[in-house]
Amino acid sequence: MNSSSSYSPFFVFEDNNYYWKSPFSWDLEHGIFRAWWFDGLTATLSFAFFILYYWYEERKRGVSSDKIFAKTTEEGFYGIGYGRFYSSLAAYWIGLFIWKYLVPAPAPTLPDGFPTNVQDVAYLFAEVVTGIVLYDFYMFFVHWVMHDVPFLYKSMHSKHHSLDQNRLEARDTLRHSVIDGSLQVLMNILVQRCNPWLIVKSRLARVLHNIIVVWMLTESHTSSPHPYVWRRWCVGVRDHHLHHNSSSGRFDKSNWNDGPYGKFHRHQ
């Protein structure tokens, strides 16, 4: 079988012929783990699991505003709301779909990354850790600019800080504008394409990265004292509520915990 080295988002060249690539293909010829949409599915299910689990812990301990996922009060709407949740979900998958068919993959094939010896385990660990650190590093600057430029804060990021910040909850992880959320997804995709040493990232490392990052984001917004996992080791996760409790929308001194490598900065 011959294949063309040129990239086309809508056609594949095989056996000296062009074939239409159906945008609705499940891409399961090599198993679900190698399907192009598996990373997105992992992130989606991770958000659903961790937000619902931490929200359950918040309700169990009486620190949630209500037992209803979306509540309307006299002061206004609290919670992200099912409508906003579904809108975020639709925007996320539409964005992934467009990216898939317009941007070339980082390599013709991606390694699965399942370790078979201690060296492989160490390499997988390095892939995951460096990916999360880089994501934190890039998002620091994105977050900083959105706070430091009044127009960007008002038009893009203020929704994430729009409610009673003394009542921060896990479900508030997804309370943001479409552009704000899209920038987070874009930074994550860029980090996932290859490792800092410019070798394509393995599939398993990408899956673990998505699970851990979503877990960190959710735990950094919860009001429940338990489970206390990433807050034990990562000061950026533990003290993110200080950033939300700031009376100003500016990126003030309480936000140093969200700085470069903040999630991996051990509390002294």
Backbone as CSV, one residue per row, in Angstrom:
resi,resn,N_x,N_y,N_z,CA_x,CA_y,CA_z,C_x,C_y,C_z
1,MET,0.853,-1.194,0.000,0.000,0.000,0.000,0.882,1.236,0.000
2,ASN,0.567,2.172,-0.869,1.295,3.415,-0.923,0.469,4.511,-0.268
3,SER,1.136,5.449,0.339,0.427,6.560,0.969,1.125,7.855,0.625
4,SER,0.354,8.890,0.542,0.895,10.194,0.212,1.430,10.863,1.463
5,SER,2.510,11.638,1.297,3.064,12.361,2.434,2.321,13.660,2.686
6,SER,1.479,14.077,1.714,0.719,15.304,1.887,-0.460,15.067,2.817
7,TYR,-0.891,16.148,3.481,-1.984,16.044,4.437,-3.246,16.685,3.875
8,SER,-4.348,15.991,4.018,-5.636,16.532,3.633,-6.630,16.224,4.739
9,PRO,-7.377,17.240,5.211,-8.313,17.000,6.303,-9.536,16.204,5.888
10,PHE,-9.819,16.123,4.599,-11.054,15.478,4.171,-10.843,14.260,3.267
11,PHE,-9.593,14.014,2.847,-9.335,12.883,1.972,-8.120,12.102,2.463
12,VAL,-8.100,10.822,2.179,-6.946,9.990,2.456,-6.481,9.369,1.140
13,PHE,-5.181,9.332,0.931,-4.618,8.815,-0.317,-4.096,7.402,-0.082
14,GLU,-4.738,6.429,-0.695,-4.343,5.031,-0.571,-4.457,4.355,-1.921
15,ASP,-3.478,3.478,-2.217,-3.500,2.715,-3.463,-3.653,3.627,-4.678
16,ASN,-2.937,4.758,-4.631,-2.924,5.711,-5.747,-4.281,6.333,-6.036
17,ASN,-5.144,6.349,-5.029,-6.461,6.964,-5.186,-6.806,7.783,-3.945
18,TYR,-7.605,8.831,-4.144,-8.090,9.624,-3.021,-9.451,9.093,-2.590
19,TYR,-9.608,8.924,-1.272,-10.875,8.460,-0.718,-11.380,9.497,0.284
20,TRP,-12.679,9.728,0.223,-13.310,10.673,1.142,-13.245,10.144,2.573
21,LYS,-12.787,11.007,3.505,-12.740,10.646,4.910,-14.033,11.110,5.566
22,SER,-14.877,10.173,5.881,-16.161,10.541,6.477,-15.956,11.228,7.823
23,PRO,-16.522,12.406,8.019,-16.377,13.089,9.305,-17.125,12.401,10.422
24,PHE,-17.981,11.441,10.066,-18.756,10.745,11.081,-18.209,9.350,11.371
25,SER,-17.001,9.075,10.884,-16.399,7.777,11.142,-16.058,7.642,12.621
26,TRP,-16.297,6.447,13.167,-15.961,6.190,14.562,-14.472,5.901,14.739
27,ASP,-13.746,5.696,13.635,-12.299,5.522,13.689,-11.912,4.398,14.656
28,LEU,-12.601,3.263,14.515,-12.393,2.157,15.444,-11.629,0.991,14.817
29,GLU,-11.006,1.236,13.666,-10.309,0.146,12.995,-9.207,-0.456,13.859
30,HIS,-8.603,0.362,14.739,-7.507,-0.114,15.577,-7.855,-0.070,17.065
31,GLY,-9.144,-0.050,17.370,-9.575,-0.056,18.764,-9.905,1.326,19.285
32,ILE,-10.718,1.379,20.328,-11.187,2.656,20.862,-10.047,3.487,21.421
33,PHE,-9.026,2.836,21.995,-7.920,3.581,22.599,-7.163,4.399,21.562
34,ARG,-7.185,3.975,20.300,-6.478,4.686,19.245,-7.395,5.568,18.394
35,ALA,-8.655,5.643,18.766,-9.585,6.512,18.033,-9.242,7.976,18.301
36,TRP,-9.434,8.840,17.321,-9.033,10.243,17.461,-9.812,10.954,18.559
37,TRP,-11.023,10.475,18.857,-11.881,11.142,19.814,-11.726,10.628,21.241
38,PHE,-10.822,9.676,21.456,-10.704,9.073,22.788,-10.184,10.076,23.818
39,ASP,-9.254,10.937,23.419,-8.761,11.961,24.348,-9.895,12.872,24.807
40,GLY,-10.729,13.298,23.862,-11.848,14.158,24.207,-12.852,13.460,25.104
41,LEU,-13.087,12.176,24.822,-14.002,11.401,25.652,-13.460,11.272,27.071
42,THR,-12.154,11.042,27.192,-11.533,10.937,28.512,-11.715,12.222,29.307
43,ALA,-11.461,13.363,28.658,-11.612,14.646,29.342,-13.067,14.897,29.738
44,THR,-14.001,14.586,28.838,-15.420,14.797,29.119,-15.883,13.973,30.310
45,LEU,-15.553,12.684,30.301,-15.957,11.804,31.401,-15.260,12.176,32.696
46,SER,-14.018,12.661,32.602,-13.292,13.077,33.807,-13.967,14.284,34.446
47,PHE,-14.344,15.266,33.628,-15.068,16.417,34.171,-16.374,15.970,34.824
48,ALA,-17.120,15.117,34.151,-18.396,14.658,34.702,-18.187,13.931,36.029
49,PHE,-17.217,13.040,36.071,-16.988,12.247,37.286,-16.522,13.107,38.446
50,PHE,-15.462,13.895,38.242,-14.876,14.639,39.358,-15.786,15.764,39.847
51,ILE,-16.467,16.464,38.930,-17.369,17.524,39.369,-18.541,16.946,40.161
52,LEU,-19.130,15.864,39.659,-20.248,15.256,40.378,-19.803,14.655,41.694
53,TYR,-18.606,14.069,41.738,-18.132,13.461,42.981,-17.843,14.522,44.041
54,TYR,-17.123,15.594,43.665,-16.829,16.639,44.643,-18.098,17.392,45.031
55,TRP,-19.020,17.531,44.094,-20.291,18.156,44.441,-21.060,17.300,45.446
56,TYR,-21.001,15.971,45.291,-21.611,15.060,46.267,-20.980,15.253,47.643
57,GLU,-19.643,15.386,47.688,-18.961,15.601,48.963,-19.347,16.951,49.566
58,GLU,-19.524,17.951,48.723,-19.946,19.265,49.213,-21.343,19.194,49.822
59,ARG,-22.246,18.516,49.167,-23.608,18.395,49.689,-23.629,17.567,50.971
60,LYS,-22.816,16.509,51.003,-22.784,15.643,52.181,-22.303,16.392,53.413
61,ARG,-21.411,17.357,53.216,-20.844,18.125,54.329,-21.560,19.453,54.539
62,GLY,-22.605,19.704,53.763,-23.392,20.911,53.942,-22.717,22.188,53.501
63,VAL,-21.743,22.098,52.601,-21.048,23.300,52.137,-21.454,23.674,50.724
64,SER,-22.375,22.936,50.144,-22.889,23.290,48.827,-24.048,24.260,48.993
65,SER,-24.222,25.144,48.030,-25.299,26.131,48.110,-26.670,25.489,48.026
66,ASP,-26.764,24.355,47.359,-28.063,23.721,47.176,-27.870,22.290,46.705
67,LYS,-28.901,21.495,46.849,-28.848,20.124,46.376,-29.196,20.007,44.904
68,ILE,-29.567,21.149,44.304,-29.906,21.163,42.887,-28.698,21.654,42.117
69,PHE,-28.381,20.990,41.023,-27.190,21.340,40.246,-27.238,22.775,39.759
70,ALA,-28.404,23.237,39.344,-28.568,24.608,38.863,-29.714,25.251,39.622
71,LYS,-29.457,26.366,40.247,-30.467,27.002,41.079,-30.601,28.472,40.732
72,THR,-31.834,28.965,40.691,-32.085,30.378,40.484,-32.586,30.984,41.798
73,THR,-31.928,32.059,42.256,-32.303,32.717,43.491,-32.760,34.137,43.186
74,GLU,-33.150,34.861,44.231,-33.567,36.249,44.043,-32.408,37.101,43.542
75,GLU,-31.194,36.742,43.969,-30.033,37.510,43.552,-29.583,37.143,42.139
76,GLY,-30.111,36.055,41.616,-29.712,35.644,40.278,-29.429,34.168,40.221
77,PHE,-28.773,33.804,39.169,-28.537,32.383,38.907,-27.271,31.915,39.601
78,TYR,-27.353,30.768,40.270,-26.150,30.193,40.867,-25.890,28.817,40.269
79,GLY,-24.635,28.495,40.084,-24.281,27.232,39.448,-24.106,27.439,37.957
80,ILE,-23.554,26.474,37.273,-23.295,26.669,35.847,-24.551,26.429,35.017
81,GLY,-25.487,25.659,35.556,-26.735,25.447,34.836,-26.605,24.368,33.780
82,TYR,-27.676,23.621,33.607,-27.635,22.562,32.600,-27.471,23.128,31.203
83,GLY,-28.122,24.281,30.934,-27.995,24.886,29.613,-26.561,25.246,29.307
84,ARG,-25.878,25.875,30.255,-24.486,26.247,30.059,-23.597,25.020,29.992
85,PHE,-23.943,24.009,30.767,-23.165,22.774,30.732,-23.234,22.136,29.350
86,TYR,-24.431,22.032,28.814,-24.585,21.442,27.484,-23.958,22.313,26.408
87,SER,-24.038,23.638,26.590,-23.403,24.533,25.619,-21.894,24.356,25.625
88,SER,-21.313,24.238,26.826,-19.872,24.013,26.930,-19.488,22.682,26.295
89,LEU,-20.313,21.672,26.532,-20.039,20.355,25.971,-20.086,20.400,24.449
90,ALA,-21.109,21.066,23.901,-21.232,21.163,22.446,-20.082,21.963,21.848
91,ALA,-19.736,23.089,22.482,-18.639,23.917,21.973,-17.324,23.156,22.005
92,TYR,-17.122,22.377,23.044,-15.888,21.593,23.182,-15.747,20.593,22.044
93,TRP,-16.810,19.848,21.774,-16.721,18.810,20.747,-16.730,19.387,19.337
94,ILE,-17.425,20.477,19.128,-17.369,21.130,17.815,-15.953,21.628,17.553
95,GLY,-15.335,22.204,18.597,-13.964,22.667,18.461,-12.998,21.535,18.168
96,LEU,-13.156,20.406,18.856,-12.296,19.244,18.606,-12.482,18.720,17.185
97,PHE,-13.724,18.703,16.745,-14.033,18.221,15.394,-13.343,19.091,14.347
98,ILE,-13.438,20.408,14.505,-12.801,21.331,13.561,-11.291,21.172,13.595
99,TRP,-10.734,21.061,14.805,-9.282,20.885,14.940,-8.830,19.614,14.243
100,LYS,-9.566,18.548,14.446,-9.197,17.257,13.864,-9.098,17.337,12.351
101,TYR,-10.023,18.016,11.709,-10.083,18.014,10.250,-9.350,19.189,9.597
102,LEU,-8.750,20.062,10.418,-7.997,21.167,9.838,-6.522,21.161,10.216
103,VAL,-6.193,20.521,11.320,-4.805,20.539,11.809,-4.214,19.136,11.703
104,PRO,-3.056,19.005,11.071,-2.421,17.686,10.940,-2.085,17.090,12.306
105,ALA,-2.114,15.783,12.386,-1.709,15.101,13.608,-0.216,15.317,13.829
106,PRO,0.260,15.246,15.068,1.682,15.476,15.334,2.592,14.426,14.708
107,ALA,2.032,13.272,14.361,2.806,12.204,13.724,1.838,11.255,13.032
108,PRO,2.304,10.522,12.002,1.405,9.564,11.329,0.816,8.545,12.287
109,THR,1.605,8.104,13.249,1.121,7.172,14.263,1.611,7.633,15.632
110,LEU,0.811,7.373,16.639,1.180,7.728,18.007,1.486,6.460,18.785
111,PRO,2.563,6.448,19.562,2.853,5.266,20.382,1.814,5.094,21.471
112,ASP,1.486,3.844,21.773,0.504,3.596,22.833,1.056,3.991,24.197
113,GLY,2.297,3.670,24.447,2.939,4.106,25.677,2.770,3.200,26.871
114,PHE,2.227,1.994,26.675,2.088,1.079,27.809,3.458,0.558,28.230
115,PRO,3.855,0.767,29.485,5.202,0.380,29.913,5.352,-1.132,30.060
116,THR,6.534,-1.608,29.724,6.846,-3.036,29.870,8.012,-3.271,30.819
117,ASN,8.660,-2.183,31.267,9.769,-2.310,32.220,9.875,-1.022,33.023
118,VAL,10.803,-0.994,33.947,10.961,0.155,34.838,11.332,1.408,34.054
119,GLN,12.146,1.259,33.030,12.541,2.401,32.218,11.332,3.023,31.522
120,ASP,10.429,2.185,31.035,9.219,2.685,30.398,8.326,3.432,31.394
121,VAL,8.263,2.919,32.623,7.462,3.578,33.657,8.031,4.962,33.956
122,ALA,9.356,5.051,34.054,10.003,6.336,34.314,9.760,7.319,33.161
123,TYR,9.803,6.803,31.941,9.575,7.665,30.777,8.136,8.164,30.759
124,LEU,7.174,7.272,31.064,5.768,7.667,31.114,5.548,8.721,32.196
125,PHE,6.186,8.522,33.339,6.083,9.488,34.429,6.607,10.852,33.989
126,ALA,7.734,10.865,33.284,8.313,12.119,32.794,7.386,12.791,31.794
127,GLU,6.753,12.002,30.927,5.814,12.564,29.953,4.654,13.272,30.649
128,VAL,4.083,12.614,31.642,2.913,13.163,32.316,3.276,14.402,33.133
129,VAL,4.346,14.314,33.910,4.728,15.426,34.783,5.102,16.662,33.971
130,THR,5.940,16.501,32.959,6.352,17.658,32.163,5.170,18.271,31.418
131,GLY,4.233,17.447,30.988,3.058,17.958,30.300,2.199,18.823,31.211
132,ILE,1.990,18.370,32.455,1.178,19.127,33.399,1.884,20.416,33.803
133,VAL,3.197,20.351,34.016,3.954,21.545,34.377,3.903,22.575,33.245
134,LEU,4.059,22.121,32.006,3.995,23.042,30.868,2.606,23.660,30.722
135,TYR,1.571,22.856,30.921,0.207,23.385,30.853,0.020,24.467,31.914
136,ASP,0.489,24.203,33.125,0.391,25.180,34.202,1.170,26.449,33.855
137,PHE,2.338,26.281,33.258,3.189,27.407,32.881,2.508,28.281,31.828
138,TYR,1.994,27.653,30.772,1.328,28.410,29.713,0.060,29.094,30.216
139,MET,-0.717,28.370,31.030,-1.978,28.935,31.501,-1.763,30.075,32.484
140,PHE,-0.614,30.099,33.166,-0.317,31.230,34.034,-0.337,32.530,33.238
141,PHE,0.328,32.526,32.077,0.409,33.743,31.285,-0.941,34.098,30.648
142,VAL,-1.671,33.078,30.196,-3.012,33.332,29.651,-3.905,33.935,30.729
143,HIS,-3.871,33.341,31.917,-4.683,33.788,33.046,-4.268,35.194,33.479
144,TRP,-2.996,35.440,33.515,-2.459,36.742,33.913,-2.954,37.839,32.960
145,VAL,-2.841,37.586,31.665,-3.268,38.584,30.684,-4.764,38.842,30.798
146,MET,-5.559,37.781,30.995,-7.007,37.966,31.091,-7.397,38.789,32.312
147,HIS,-6.564,38.752,33.358,-6.842,39.580,34.532,-6.257,40.975,34.395
148,ASP,-5.128,41.094,33.741,-4.413,42.366,33.724,-4.895,43.316,32.637
149,VAL,-5.582,42.814,31.638,-6.129,43.663,30.580,-7.630,43.817,30.835
150,PRO,-8.072,45.000,31.235,-9.483,45.195,31.625,-10.483,44.713,30.587
151,PHE,-10.212,44.987,29.310,-11.162,44.583,28.277,-11.296,43.056,28.223
152,LEU,-10.170,42.358,28.304,-10.203,40.895,28.252,-10.879,40.323,29.495
153,TYR,-10.606,40.934,30.642,-11.242,40.439,31.856,-12.762,40.588,31.775
154,LYS,-13.205,41.764,31.345,-14.648,42.025,31.296,-15.337,41.165,30.255
155,SER,-14.708,40.969,29.106,-15.372,40.270,28.007,-15.167,38.757,28.042
156,MET,-14.103,38.279,28.701,-13.770,36.857,28.618,-13.764,36.134,29.960
157,HIS,-13.212,36.771,30.996,-12.917,36.019,32.220,-13.803,36.375,33.409
158,SER,-14.514,37.483,33.324,-15.278,37.938,34.490,-16.374,36.953,34.891
159,LYS,-16.893,36.186,33.929,-17.943,35.214,34.250,-17.469,34.198,35.283
160,HIS,-16.190,33.863,35.215,-15.640,32.883,36.152,-15.553,33.452,37.569
161,HIS,-15.599,34.779,37.690,-15.512,35.432,38.994,-16.789,36.207,39.316
162,SER,-17.883,35.887,38.667,-19.063,36.750,38.717,-19.968,36.528,39.919
163,LEU,-19.794,35.416,40.639,-20.718,35.119,41.733,-20.022,35.227,43.081
164,ASP,-20.703,34.795,44.122,-20.168,34.868,45.477,-18.944,33.965,45.580
165,GLN,-17.756,34.554,45.585,-16.540,33.759,45.555,-16.227,33.104,46.896
166,ASN,-16.947,33.483,47.950,-16.787,32.786,49.225,-17.532,31.457,49.218
167,ARG,-18.230,31.178,48.121,-19.004,29.943,48.007,-18.546,29.195,46.752
168,LEU,-17.251,29.062,46.614,-16.680,28.391,45.456,-16.980,26.899,45.531
169,GLU,-17.447,26.333,44.423,-17.817,24.923,44.393,-17.252,24.248,43.159
170,ALA,-17.215,22.923,43.204,-16.605,22.146,42.127,-17.255,22.437,40.784
171,ARG,-18.554,22.625,40.777,-19.254,22.862,39.518,-18.869,24.192,38.873
172,ASP,-18.262,25.102,39.687,-17.819,26.384,39.131,-16.603,26.220,38.223
173,THR,-16.022,25.047,38.188,-14.887,24.793,37.296,-15.260,25.090,35.851
174,LEU,-16.493,24.793,35.476,-16.945,24.977,34.099,-17.702,26.279,33.878
175,ARG,-17.734,27.143,34.878,-18.439,28.411,34.712,-17.471,29.434,34.122
176,HIS,-17.454,29.517,32.811,-16.590,30.477,32.122,-17.162,30.762,30.737
177,SER,-16.620,31.763,30.096,-17.070,32.095,28.749,-16.547,31.070,27.755
178,VAL,-17.117,31.058,26.560,-16.679,30.118,25.524,-15.222,30.370,25.152
179,ILE,-14.839,31.644,25.037,-13.462,31.966,24.656,-12.501,31.564,25.765
180,ASP,-12.874,31.832,26.992,-12.046,31.455,28.136,-11.807,29.947,28.139
181,GLY,-12.876,29.183,28.030,-12.749,27.725,28.010,-11.979,27.227,26.810
182,SER,-12.182,27.878,25.661,-11.484,27.459,24.444,-9.977,27.657,24.560
183,LEU,-9.563,28.732,25.216,-8.133,28.970,25.407,-7.514,27.893,26.293
184,GLN,-8.241,27.474,27.315,-7.737,26.398,28.167,-7.580,25.107,27.374
185,VAL,-8.587,24.803,26.557,-8.525,23.589,25.741,-7.384,23.672,24.735
186,LEU,-7.212,24.842,24.117,-6.151,25.014,23.127,-4.778,24.826,23.756
187,MET,-4.557,25.408,24.927,-3.268,25.225,25.611,-3.030,23.761,25.931
188,ASN,-4.082,23.072,26.323,-3.955,21.662,26.654,-3.615,20.843,25.414
189,ILE,-4.259,21.142,24.289,-3.978,20.414,23.046,-2.541,20.638,22.606
190,LEU,-2.066,21.873,22.690,-0.699,22.174,22.265,0.320,21.421,23.121
191,VAL,0.061,21.338,24.412,0.961,20.605,25.305,0.938,19.115,24.998
192,GLN,-0.220,18.612,24.597,-0.381,17.183,24.361,0.231,16.703,23.045
193,ARG,0.567,17.585,22.153,1.044,17.154,20.837,2.420,16.493,20.893
194,CYS,3.319,17.045,21.700,4.641,16.419,21.813,5.243,16.767,23.158
195,ASN,6.257,16.028,23.543,6.958,16.260,24.796,7.933,17.420,24.648
196,PRO,8.428,17.967,25.761,9.402,19.060,25.670,10.652,18.687,24.895
197,TRP,10.973,17.387,24.836,12.146,16.950,24.080,11.801,16.652,22.624
198,LEU,10.624,17.162,22.184,10.187,17.160,20.781,9.955,15.760,20.213
199,ILE,9.577,14.835,21.052,9.143,13.507,20.621,7.646,13.410,20.883
200,VAL,6.910,12.871,19.925,5.454,12.816,20.037,5.052,12.114,21.329
201,LYS,4.020,12.628,21.943,3.570,12.115,23.233,2.766,10.834,23.059
202,SER,2.942,9.900,23.965,2.239,8.618,23.867,0.770,8.778,24.218
203,ARG,-0.040,7.857,23.749,-1.481,7.898,23.996,-1.793,7.760,25.483
204,LEU,-1.101,6.876,26.162,-1.369,6.670,27.582,-1.015,7.925,28.387
205,ALA,0.077,8.585,28.035,0.456,9.816,28.729,-0.599,10.893,28.514
206,ARG,-1.163,10.960,27.315,-2.211,11.950,27.029,-3.453,11.674,27.871
207,VAL,-3.824,10.417,27.996,-4.999,10.057,28.791,-4.774,10.413,30.262
208,LEU,-3.622,10.019,30.812,-3.329,10.318,32.213,-3.257,11.824,32.454
209,HIS,-2.683,12.544,31.507,-2.612,14.002,31.611,-4.013,14.607,31.734
210,ASN,-4.923,14.200,30.865,-6.283,14.746,30.896,-6.973,14.449,32.217
211,ILE,-6.845,13.235,32.707,-7.499,12.858,33.963,-6.961,13.688,35.118
212,ILE,-5.637,13.807,35.213,-5.018,14.509,36.339,-5.304,16.008,36.284
213,VAL,-5.195,16.619,35.094,-5.459,18.056,34.972,-6.907,18.376,35.350
214,VAL,-7.851,17.582,34.859,-9.258,17.809,35.208,-9.468,17.634,36.707
215,TRP,-8.839,16.630,37.287,-8.934,16.392,38.734,-8.404,17.601,39.500
216,MET,-7.235,18.111,39.071,-6.657,19.286,39.729,-7.569,20.510,39.625
217,LEU,-8.075,20.762,38.421,-8.946,21.912,38.226,-10.187,21.828,39.113
218,THR,-10.776,20.647,39.196,-11.982,20.480,40.005,-11.674,20.641,41.486
219,GLU,-10.616,20.009,41.941,-10.289,20.095,43.369,-9.900,21.521,43.759
220,SER,-9.327,22.278,42.838,-8.941,23.652,43.158,-10.156,24.550,43.343
221,HIS,-11.332,24.114,42.892,-12.542,24.925,43.010,-13.526,24.397,44.046
222,THR,-13.270,23.261,44.643,-14.247,22.694,45.563,-14.193,23.362,46.929
223,SER,-15.327,23.362,47.617,-15.392,23.854,48.991,-15.367,22.704,49.991
224,SER,-15.316,21.488,49.496,-15.275,20.328,50.383,-13.845,20.076,50.862
225,PRO,-13.650,19.811,52.142,-12.302,19.531,52.640,-11.768,18.167,52.208
226,HIS,-12.629,17.323,51.740,-12.233,15.982,51.302,-12.940,15.655,49.988
227,PRO,-12.306,14.855,49.118,-10.969,14.269,49.213,-9.867,15.329,49.085
228,TYR,-8.855,15.213,49.902,-7.747,16.155,49.949,-6.537,15.476,49.314
229,VAL,-6.479,15.538,47.987,-5.439,14.798,47.257,-4.377,15.747,46.725
230,TRP,-4.703,16.495,45.662,-3.719,17.386,45.049,-3.455,18.610,45.908
231,ARG,-4.396,19.000,46.740,-4.173,20.134,47.640,-3.095,19.824,48.670
232,ARG,-2.857,18.559,48.922,-1.832,18.168,49.884,-0.436,18.493,49.371
233,TRP,-0.234,18.396,48.060,1.094,18.533,47.481,1.254,19.765,46.598
234,CYS,0.172,20.295,46.068,0.264,21.345,45.051,-0.363,22.634,45.561
235,VAL,0.471,23.606,45.833,-0.008,24.834,46.445,-0.943,25.598,45.514
236,GLY,-0.741,25.481,44.214,-1.628,26.161,43.278,-3.039,25.627,43.321
237,VAL,-3.185,24.344,43.619,-4.516,23.748,43.768,-5.096,24.118,45.125
238,ARG,-4.272,24.031,46.157,-4.751,24.272,47.517,-5.197,25.717,47.739
239,ASP,-4.469,26.671,47.173,-4.737,28.073,47.471,-5.418,28.832,46.338
240,HIS,-5.976,28.117,45.384,-6.652,28.807,44.283,-7.861,29.588,44.776
241,HIS,-8.454,29.146,45.890,-9.613,29.869,46.421,-9.233,31.278,46.872
242,LEU,-7.959,31.508,47.240,-7.525,32.846,47.629,-7.627,33.809,46.450
243,HIS,-7.333,33.277,45.284,-7.451,34.081,44.064,-8.911,34.468,43.827
244,HIS,-9.826,33.543,44.041,-11.246,33.826,43.845,-11.790,34.727,44.948
245,ASN,-11.234,34.633,46.149,-11.718,35.450,47.256,-11.230,36.885,47.194
246,SER,-10.327,37.164,46.262,-9.833,38.524,46.117,-10.983,39.445,45.753
247,SER,-11.054,40.587,46.407,-12.150,41.532,46.151,-12.028,42.205,44.804
248,SER,-10.851,42.121,44.206,-10.610,42.780,42.922,-10.468,41.752,41.838
249,GLY,-10.787,42.148,40.625,-10.585,41.273,39.483,-9.153,41.259,39.010
250,ARG,-8.293,42.077,39.655,-6.912,42.167,39.226,-6.132,40.946,39.680
251,PHE,-5.009,40.742,39.042,-4.146,39.616,39.368,-3.230,40.063,40.502
252,ASP,-3.710,40.047,41.753,-2.976,40.653,42.856,-2.036,39.673,43.530
253,LYS,-1.489,40.104,44.668,-0.432,39.326,45.320,-0.896,37.962,45.790
254,SER,-2.194,37.790,45.991,-2.676,36.486,46.450,-2.592,35.440,45.354
255,ASN,-2.268,35.867,44.127,-2.300,34.948,42.997,-0.943,34.348,42.668
256,TRP,0.083,34.629,43.488,1.388,34.069,43.157,1.346,32.548,43.157
257,ASN,0.377,31.989,43.882,0.270,30.536,43.927,-0.133,29.950,42.597
258,ASP,-0.719,30.786,41.703,-1.134,30.309,40.402,-0.058,30.573,39.359
259,GLY,1.131,30.926,39.797,2.207,31.278,38.880,2.818,30.067,38.225
260,PRO,3.906,30.281,37.456,4.560,29.170,36.786,4.910,28.071,37.775
261,TYR,4.570,26.851,37.406,4.822,25.665,38.211,4.068,25.683,39.542
262,GLY,3.057,26.559,39.644,2.339,26.700,40.903,1.746,25.411,41.408
263,LYS,1.214,24.591,40.512,0.574,23.361,40.960,1.576,22.340,41.484
264,PHE,2.857,22.558,41.197,3.862,21.611,41.662,4.794,22.237,42.696
265,HIS,4.453,23.446,43.139,5.287,24.103,44.137,4.918,23.581,45.518
266,ARG,5.817,22.860,46.157,5.527,22.293,47.470,5.392,23.385,48.512
267,HIS,4.407,23.230,49.370,4.200,24.185,50.451,5.343,24.071,51.452
268,GLN,5.982,25.198,51.758,7.091,25.204,52.709,6.566,25.469,54.124
